Amino acid sequence: MDPWLAVTRGDVADYVNTLALVYLVLIFIRIILSWIPRIPYNRWLAAFLKFVTDVTDPYLNLFRRILPPVRIGPGALDLSPIVATFVLIIVSSLLANAIRG
């Protein structure tokens, strides 16, 4: 018997929710990394930081085009991760509920 036949709609919906959660964690890591000044070079850490940036920036750039940074004195506050997080939560919930039926 093929193990792929035992996958139900609920399993696929749970998988979608898990993927959204992992992506939310990556976005959160990206936000935290933007607050930390440059970390001394470490090959493994640099590879991890590049991975997080490469994975999250295409999605965040969609919202950065629409929502410019808010100027606060000499700095700026990027609100795109907040909007992107809300959109991801809403869309993943709607998609998972649609899959469940």
N, C-alpha and C positions, 0 to 999 in steps of 0.2 A: 504494500500500500504506500502511495506517495504521501509524504508528510505535508506537502503544500496544499493538499485537499482539505486539511483540517483547519485552515485559516478562515475565520468568520469575519463578518462585517465589523463586529465589535473589536476584534484584534487589529484590523486595519485602522479603525478610528483611534484606538489607543496608540498605535504606531505614529499617526499624524500628530497626536497630542505630545508624544515624547519628542518627536523631531522639533516641534515648536518650542518646547521647553529647553532643549539643548541650544537652539538658536537664540533664545532669550538669555540664556546664561552667557553665551558668547558675546552678545550685545552688552550685557552688564560688565563683562571683563573689559571690553573695549572702552566703556565709559570710565571705569576705574583707571585704566592705563592712561587715559588722556589727562588725568589729574596728577599722575606721578611724573616727576621730572625724569629726565633720561637716566636709565639704569645702566650701570657699568656693563660693558659688552661681555656676553656669555653666549657661546654658539648655540646652545640648546634653547636658551631663553629668547634669543633673537629669532630663531626658527619658529617658536611658539607665537611670539608677538606678530611675526609676519603672517602666520597662518590665520590668526584672529583678525588681523586687518584685512587680509585678502578675502576672507569669508564674509565679513560683516559690511565692508565698505560699499559693495554694489547695491545692497538693499538700503543702507542709510543714505547713499547718494541720491536715491529716488526722492527722498524727503528733503534733502538739503537743497535740491533745485527749487522746490516749492517754498520752503521755509528758511529764510535767511537767518544768520546768527543775530542774536539780540545784543546790541552794544551796551556794555556796562562799564563805564569809565574807560580805562586803558585796555580792557579785555573784552571778550565776547562770549556769550553763552549759546551753545549749540543745542537747540530744542528738538532737533530731528530724531535723536534716539528715543525721546519720550513719545513722540507721535508714532514712530515706527513700532515701538513696543505695544502701544494700544492697538494699532492696526493689526499687528501679528496675532495678538491675543484674540481679537474679535474674529478675524478671518479663520484662524485655526479652530476656534470653537464652532463657528458656523459650518465649516467643512467637516469636522468630526461628527457633528450632529446630523448633517446630511448623509454621511456615510452610514451612520448607525441606522438611519431610517426612521 
